[in-house]
């Protein structure tokens, strides 16, 4: 199938598909005229890539995880698991930092609110 059909079937833009290919996440063959051609299996692969991006992973991390999709090698599967747990821990730490930042901002907003009320009363 051509890139437009893969885009239609997956809901992913042709531009994103070209990016996935550039990053080594997706593979195609080329026609004599240079058009990309994909197999039906690439539909599931693109859906997996999309889910991994939706989970907050970078293309570099996704490239480390995708070999797990293509093999039953227990070492590869274990590495993918370890990578995903590490990424979850990274996200958790980011969330904790954001919660702290929001709390600090809430305090500043409260101080500013009191100041505005006092300034308005004067």
N, C-alpha and C positions, 0 to 999 in steps of 0.2 A: 504494500500500500504506500501511497505517497504521503508526504508530510501533512498536507491539508486534511486528508482522511484521518490520519492519526490524531491530529489536533481536534478534529470534530468528535471522534470517538472518545477522547479522554477529557475534553474540555480544557486542554492546555494549549496555549497559543503556539503557533509555528515558531515564533521567536524564542519562546522558552524551550521548545524541543531542540532547536539549534544550539541553545546554550547548554542543555543537558549533554548533547553530543560533544560539544567543545570541552566540557568538563570530564568527558570519559564515562558518563553515567548511562549513556544510550548509544547504540551502534546502528549504523545503516549500511546498506550497500549503495553504490551509485550506478545510475544508468550511464549509457554512453554520453548522453547530453549533460550529465552531472547532477541529475535529480536524485534526491534521497529516496530510498525505498526501504520500508520496514516490514518485518514479519508480524503476524498476528500476535506473537508472544510479546511484542514490544508494548502492546496495550496494557497488559498486566504490569510490565516493568515501569511504564510511565505512571500508572496509578500508585505503585509502591513508592516511586521517587516523590510523587506529590504528597503522599502521606508522611514521608520522612521530612520533607520541607515544612509541612504543616506542624510537625512536632518540634519545629524550631532548630532543626539541624542544618548545618552549612553543607554546601556541595562537597567540600573536602571530607567531611565526616561521612556523608552519604556514600562517597566513593569507597570509603573503608568498609561500609556495611554491605554494599551490594554483592560482593562475592558470596556472602551467606545465602543469597537468593539462588545463586547458580550452582551450589554444591551441597553435598551432605557431609562434607569433611567436618568432623567434630571440632577440630582446632579452629577452623574458620568460623563455625557457629559460635563457639565459646568466645572468640575474639569480638564478634559482633555483639554478643550479650554484654561483655565487659565494656565495650564502647558505649552502648546505649545506657547502661547504668551510670557510667561516668558523665555522659551528657545530661542525664536526669539530675545528677548531683550538681552539675554546673548550673542548670536552670534553677534548681532549688536555692542555691547560693545567690543567684541573681535576684530571685523573688524576695529573699530575705533582705538584701540590700535595698531593693525598691520599697519594701514595707518600712524599713528604717527611714529612708529618705522621705517617704510620704508623711510619716509621723513627725519628722523634723519640720516639714513644710506646714503641717497642720498647726504646730506650735507657733510658727511664725505668723500664720494667718490669724490665729487667735490674738497674738500680741498686736498685730496690725489692726484688727477689728476693735480691740479695746482702745488703742490710740486714736483711731478715727472717731470713735464715740466721744472720747474725752475732748478731742480737738473740736468736734462739732458742738459740744456743750459749752465751750469757753466763749 
